[in-house]
Amino acid sequence: MGLFESKYSKFEKKLPDVSGKTFAITGTTSGTGFIAAETVAKHNGEVLLLNRPSSRSVDSLEKLRAAVPEGKFVPIDCDLQDFSSVKKACKEIKDDYTSLYCLSNNAGIMATPDEITGDSFDKQMQTNHLSHFLLTKELFPLLLSSAKENGDARIVQHSSMARDMTPGNTLEEKYFTKQENDGMLGGDAGSSMKGPQWLRYHQTKLANSVFAQSLHDKLQSSNQKDSQNVLSLCAHPGFSSTNLGAHLVTGFLGKMMMIPFAFFVAQSPEDGSMGLLKAMMDTRENVVGGTLYGPKGFKGMPLALPSKPHELDPKSKAMLWKTSETAIGASFDF
């Protein structure tokens, strides 16, 4: 583990066997997603790897197969910046599977330029939330089938501490709607975790936790008993040493400045994955729907963290659901 003191080893050994269960995970080429895929396979689960086609996805698949030779890994092309790619991936899954135990909406990008996707949405919001909303909607029938078969299923959003960094702790509708051109959401001025590119990121991470809460409400109020056994959960990694922000650290001096910060504050990618893995894999009696799991601060064991008012705000929930349905062009009812 290098500089890091790992808690993951003891944590991982306590996770249950998940034989016969299928997990779909976005963003498995590195970081927490890679660790999550590896861990599920070690515990005998089948893993659907949802990644944008690239040499990184090919290389990471080879590494996973080398790490867990007996593991069941199924690569599926899924570009979260392209709704048509997401729909194609969902069709492929639904053609080949009748149930899905867990959808882990893990993938994310951070503080990227003020650019829009081919679908005309903010690149960060479409990657981090809107495409995950679409995945959840499209794959929900398979999750419901798993709830009938296994007594539960899981939908896990991966947020971060940035969910608490939006001005006024408020979601803003403009970040969820179509944009006409690049640069319409503040540009790219600022640095040191300040500026519009960071504000856009913070909005996406609050969106993750609000989506988890809104989905939990709808599942629990559903007339379908099996829907109530589909758990909507959320997680955060604390401060984890992954390559999520590698593009932000430039030059020899910048990289050297990060070393002491990583030494004293950051935890390993393995430790950063524990909240996500608890939500995805822990036994039914050990997880509660509508809960966010992660360290209390920058690092530590995954705890059930109390929801904050801005994560439970009814207006934010309603706005997020309405604008997300508009974005994907379909209602999400069950």
Buried (B, 14 or more C-beta within 10 A) or exposed (E): EEEBEBBBEEBBEEBBEBEEBBBBBBBBBBBBBBBBBBBBBBBBBBBBBBBBEEEEBEEBBEBBEEEBEEBBBBBBBBBBBBBEBBBBBBEBBBEEBEBBBBBBBBBBBBBBEBBBBEBEBBBBBBBBBBBBBBBBBBBBEBBBBBBBBBEBBBBBBBBBBBBBBBEEBEBBEEBBBEBEEEEBBBEBEBEEBEBBBBBBBBBBBBBBBBBBBBBBBBBBEBEEEBBBBBBBBBBBBBBBBBEBBEEBEEEEEEEEEBEEEBEEEBBBBBBBBBBBBBBBBBEEEEBEBBBBBBBEEBBBBBBBBEBBEBBBBEEBBEBBBEBBBEBBEEEBEB
